[in-house]
Amino acid sequence: MDPVENIRITGLSNAQTIVWDAGLRLHREGLVARTWGNISFRVNENLFVITPSGIAYEHLTPERIVPVNLRDLTYHGKLKPSSEKGMHAAIYRDRPEIKAIIHTHQQAASSVSAARMDIENIQGEDRMILGPVVKTTPYALPGTKKLAKSAFMAIRGSNATLLSNHGAICIGKNMAEAFHVCISLESLCERFVAEKVMAAAGVKEYAPGMIHRFYLEHHARGR
Amino acid sequence: MEKRDIRKEVADNYEVLLSAGVIRKDGGSFSMQFEGELYFPDGQTGPSDLYGKRIDEKLPEQTPAWCRLHQYLYRQRKDIRVLLTSRLSYTMTAACAGHEVPPLLDDFAQLVGVTARVVYVEPTDPVFFRKILKGMRRRNAVLIPQMGGLCAAASFEDTLAVSQVLEKGCRAYIDTAFLGGGFRISWIESWLMRLVFKFKYSNLKNKLSGS
């Protein structure tokens, strides 16, 4: 039975509600704006649901969350699923324990992704939540197979990865866990940048606004 | 749409910008154009009431320079309906630093353009408006030192998004200066993404809003 054709599937509407609710929260927390980023949730071994393409989070309803076949990426309904569906499917296929995936364009993580740096040797609580390392994928255009492949390779052994010049992917065994990963990742990336700023400034404590002052003093045009 | 509704829409949108910190009561500018008429939020334009002035109409002598600039840009760029000057922190820092901000993030290339240029202007400069128009060529934003980021788009939501993505792009540019430098997306890929975004997603948006 094609799971996409037979839409009366156990847990489908619950999964759609979980994704819809997560979309609103993601928007509220400022981790995405407008229609950027996407969220998905695994329904069973053959099906996941994902946010549609081109609709702002505040205009979504649970019914508009699109069921997608995990194997061949066929989908049900009139709305097109996110163009990153292939990336979500690749991760679900590779990591059977994962039930929720959030792709954000969060700010600090985006900055680190633009530097194409890995964050290595993660310690303490961050290590428990994110894993020992957060890798950054090689650059690929959004929505391409190259991006999907590099994302699932980079996230192996971790719960988050940075997509070069694009954003982040956070995964979890449930939606709450995936959210927790997003928030921890943002905090880790903020501290990662702050440490580099402190090192450049030769200070031991990071004060709000320091980056702006230091940047203008040392990097402004004509300096 | 009734003019009273537009007035309310402008006031509501102005509140959204204030609460998001994009503009401040003492800094930043905002206007909307509707069917060739200009609309500014109450209290922003001084004593003269500019409500409903045509974009091709001569404005009163005491009109602030930024209002005249908005009128000029609406006249020259038929694709824009909303203008705002963002005072968000990284945008301000990038504008003051005076560097053209390259596309370090995909959404920046899509919404802002292949770069955000910096335009140095003095309000007394006779070609002040033309310089800004040139700085915004094929782009939806330009950085102006001491003023911030002038953002433009066809709707309020799109203009707000431009300001947010500009802020994120400026932040990435500044943050990566401390991380050994950012990797810019190639010129071709930036243009490609911008074109795809402009045509594919604007068509999708029209289709969805029509359905």
Boltz contact constraints between the chains, C-beta under 6 A:
constraints:
  - contact:
      token1: [A, 33]
      token2: [B, 164]
      max_distance: 6.0
  - contact:
      token1: [A, 34]
      token2: [B, 161]
      max_distance: 6.0
  - contact:
      token1: [A, 54]
      token2: [B, 201]
      max_distance: 6.0
  - contact:
      token1: [A, 54]
      token2: [B, 204]
      max_distance: 6.0
  - contact:
      token1: [A, 107]
      token2: [B, 168]
      max_distance: 6.0
  - contact:
      token1: [A, 107]
      token2: [B, 171]
      max_distance: 6.0
  - contact:
      token1: [A, 110]
      token2: [B, 105]
      max_distance: 6.0
  - contact:
      token1: [A, 110]
      token2: [B, 172]
      max_distance: 6.0
  - contact:
      token1: [A, 111]
      token2: [B, 171]
      max_distance: 6.0
  - contact:
      token1: [A, 111]
      token2: [B, 172]
      max_distance: 6.0
  - contact:
      token1: [A, 111]
      token2: [B, 175]
      max_distance: 6.0
  - contact:
      token1: [A, 114]
      token2: [B, 104]
      max_distance: 6.0
  - contact:
      token1: [A, 114]
      token2: [B, 172]
      max_distance: 6.0
  - contact:
      token1: [A, 114]
      token2: [B, 176]
      max_distance: 6.0
  - contact:
      token1: [A, 114]
      token2: [B, 182]
      max_distance: 6.0
  - contact:
      token1: [A, 115]
      token2: [B, 176]
      max_distance: 6.0
  - contact:
      token1: [A, 115]
      token2: [B, 179]
      max_distance: 6.0
  - contact:
      token1: [A, 115]
      token2: [B, 182]
      max_distance: 6.0
  - contact:
      token1: [A, 116]
      token2: [B, 183]
      max_distance: 6.0
  - contact:
      token1: [A, 142]
      token2: [B, 106]
      max_distance: 6.0
  - contact:
      token1: [A, 165]
      token2: [B, 104]
      max_distance: 6.0
  - contact:
      token1: [A, 165]
      token2: [B, 105]
      max_distance: 6.0
  - contact:
      token1: [A, 165]
      token2: [B, 106]
      max_distance: 6.0
  - contact:
      token1: [A, 165]
      token2: [B, 185]
      max_distance: 6.0
  - contact:
      token1: [A, 166]
      token2: [B, 106]
      max_distance: 6.0
  - contact:
      token1: [A, 193]
      token2: [B, 175]
      max_distance: 6.0
  - contact:
      token1: [A, 196]
      token2: [B, 178]
      max_distance: 6.0
  - contact:
      token1: [A, 196]
      token2: [B, 179]
      max_distance: 6.0
  - contact:
      token1: [A, 197]
      token2: [B, 178]
      max_distance: 6.0
  - contact:
      token1: [A, 200]
      token2: [B, 178]
      max_distance: 6.0
  - contact:
      token1: [A, 212]
      token2: [B, 93]
      max_distance: 6.0
  - contact:
      token1: [A, 215]
      token2: [B, 93]
      max_distance: 6.0
  - contact:
      token1: [A, 215]
      token2: [B, 174]
      max_distance: 6.0
  - contact:
      token1: [A, 216]
      token2: [B, 97]
      max_distance: 6.0
  - contact:
      token1: [A, 219]
      token2: [B, 177]
      max_distance: 6.0
  - contact:
      token1: [A, 220]
      token2: [B, 97]
      max_distance: 6.0
  - contact:
      token1: [A, 221]
      token2: [B, 98]
      max_distance: 6.0
  - contact:
      token1: [A, 221]
      token2: [B, 99]
      max_distance: 6.0
